């Protein structure tokens, strides 16, 4: 067990860092997934239609559910490495379709 040089109590807190990151990122996905579902996927479907995303109705439902359920899975720590794959794909598609068109490139 490695003890960090900056620790004054000689305790190893490195195991808590992923937990807090999972909380923040998971909460962000839950909030955005819930926002898409609570207003009905029709509004999000219109946005996907304007962006020429294929199968906008199906994509609206799948994206919303993946964000919502993926956020819960991240917070609870269920299959984190597998859960992040669809979330990463959604974020990459969002970045290369919507964000480039509106000029907000990360």
The 8 nearest C-alpha neighbors of each residue, nearest first, counted from 0:
[[1, 2, 11, 3, 10, 13, 9, 12],
 [0, 2, 3, 11, 4, 10, 13, 9],
 [3, 1, 11, 9, 4, 0, 10, 6],
 [2, 4, 5, 6, 1, 11, 9, 10],
 [3, 5, 6, 2, 7, 9, 1, 11],
 [4, 6, 3, 7, 2, 9, 8, 10],
 [7, 5, 9, 3, 8, 4, 10, 2],
 [6, 8, 9, 5, 10, 4, 3, 2],
 [7, 9, 10, 6, 11, 5, 2, 3],
 [10, 8, 6, 7, 2, 11, 3, 4],
 [11, 9, 8, 12, 6, 2, 7, 3],
 [10, 12, 13, 2, 9, 3, 14, 1],
 [11, 13, 14, 15, 10, 16, 3, 6],
 [12, 14, 15, 16, 11, 17, 3, 10],
 [15, 13, 12, 16, 17, 11, 18, 19],
 [14, 16, 18, 13, 12, 17, 19, 20],
 [15, 17, 18, 19, 13, 14, 20, 12],
 [18, 16, 20, 19, 15, 21, 14, 13],
 [17, 19, 21, 15, 16, 20, 22, 14],
 [20, 18, 22, 21, 16, 17, 23, 15],
 [19, 21, 17, 23, 22, 18, 24, 16],
 [20, 22, 18, 24, 19, 74, 73, 25],
 [23, 21, 19, 74, 25, 20, 24, 26],
 [24, 22, 26, 20, 25, 21, 27, 19],
 [23, 25, 27, 21, 26, 22, 20, 28],
 [26, 24, 70, 22, 28, 73, 74, 27],
 [25, 27, 29, 23, 28, 24, 22, 70],
 [28, 26, 24, 30, 25, 29, 23, 31],
 [27, 29, 70, 66, 25, 31, 26, 30],
 [30, 28, 67, 70, 26, 32, 27, 31],
 [31, 29, 33, 27, 28, 32, 34, 26],
 [32, 30, 34, 28, 33, 29, 27, 35],
 [33, 31, 67, 63, 66, 29, 35, 34],
 [32, 34, 36, 30, 35, 31, 37, 29],
 [35, 33, 31, 37, 32, 36, 30, 38],
 [34, 36, 32, 33, 37, 63, 38, 40],
 [37, 35, 39, 33, 34, 38, 40, 63],
 [36, 38, 34, 39, 33, 35, 40, 32],
 [39, 37, 36, 35, 34, 40, 42, 41],
 [40, 38, 36, 37, 41, 35, 42, 43],
 [39, 41, 43, 42, 36, 59, 44, 35],
 [42, 40, 44, 39, 43, 45, 56, 59],
 [43, 41, 45, 44, 40, 46, 39, 38],
 [42, 44, 46, 40, 45, 41, 59, 47],
 [43, 45, 41, 47, 55, 42, 46, 59],
 [46, 44, 48, 42, 43, 47, 49, 41],
 [47, 45, 43, 49, 48, 44, 50, 42],
 [46, 48, 50, 44, 52, 55, 45, 49],
 [47, 49, 45, 51, 46, 50, 55, 52],
 [50, 48, 46, 47, 51, 45, 52, 44],
 [49, 51, 47, 48, 52, 46, 97, 96],
 [52, 50, 48, 49, 53, 47, 55, 46],
 [51, 53, 47, 50, 55, 48, 54, 49],
 [52, 54, 55, 51, 58, 48, 47, 57],
 [53, 55, 57, 56, 58, 52, 48, 59],
 [54, 56, 58, 44, 47, 57, 53, 48],
 [57, 55, 59, 44, 58, 54, 60, 41],
 [56, 58, 60, 59, 54, 55, 61, 44],
 [57, 59, 55, 61, 56, 60, 62, 54],
 [60, 58, 56, 62, 44, 57, 61, 40],
 [61, 59, 63, 57, 58, 62, 64, 40],
 [60, 62, 58, 64, 63, 59, 65, 57],
 [63, 61, 65, 59, 64, 60, 58, 66],
 [64, 62, 32, 66, 60, 61, 65, 35],
 [65, 63, 67, 61, 66, 62, 68, 60],
 [64, 66, 62, 69, 68, 67, 63, 61],
 [67, 65, 32, 28, 69, 63, 64, 68],
 [66, 68, 29, 32, 64, 70, 65, 69],
 [67, 69, 71, 65, 70, 66, 64, 72],
 [70, 68, 72, 66, 65, 71, 67, 82],
 [71, 69, 25, 28, 29, 73, 67, 68],
 [70, 72, 68, 74, 73, 69, 75, 25],
 [71, 73, 69, 77, 75, 70, 74, 76],
 [74, 72, 76, 70, 25, 71, 75, 21],
 [73, 75, 22, 71, 25, 21, 76, 72],
 [74, 76, 72, 73, 77, 71, 21, 22],
 [75, 77, 73, 74, 79, 72, 78, 21],
 [78, 76, 72, 79, 75, 73, 82, 74],
 [79, 77, 81, 80, 82, 76, 72, 73],
 [78, 80, 82, 77, 81, 76, 73, 83],
 [79, 81, 83, 82, 78, 84, 77, 73],
 [82, 80, 78, 79, 83, 84, 85, 77],
 [83, 81, 79, 80, 84, 78, 69, 85],
 [82, 84, 86, 81, 80, 85, 87, 79],
 [83, 85, 87, 86, 82, 81, 88, 80],
 [86, 84, 88, 87, 83, 89, 82, 65],
 [87, 85, 83, 89, 88, 84, 90, 66],
 [86, 88, 90, 84, 85, 89, 83, 91],
 [89, 87, 85, 91, 86, 90, 92, 84],
 [90, 88, 86, 92, 87, 91, 93, 85],
 [89, 91, 93, 87, 88, 92, 94, 86],
 [92, 90, 94, 88, 93, 89, 87, 95],
 [93, 91, 89, 95, 94, 90, 96, 88],
 [94, 92, 90, 96, 91, 97, 95, 89],
 [93, 95, 98, 91, 92, 96, 90, 97],
 [94, 96, 92, 93, 99, 91, 98, 97],
 [97, 95, 93, 94, 98, 92, 99, 100],
 [98, 96, 100, 93, 99, 94, 95, 101],
 [97, 99, 94, 103, 101, 100, 104, 96],
 [100, 98, 102, 101, 97, 95, 104, 96],
 [101, 99, 97, 98, 102, 96, 103, 95],
 [102, 100, 98, 99, 103, 97, 104, 96],
 [101, 103, 99, 100, 104, 98, 97, 105],
 [104, 102, 98, 101, 99, 105, 100, 97],
 [103, 105, 98, 99, 102, 94, 101, 95],
 [104, 103, 94, 98, 99, 102, 95, 91]]
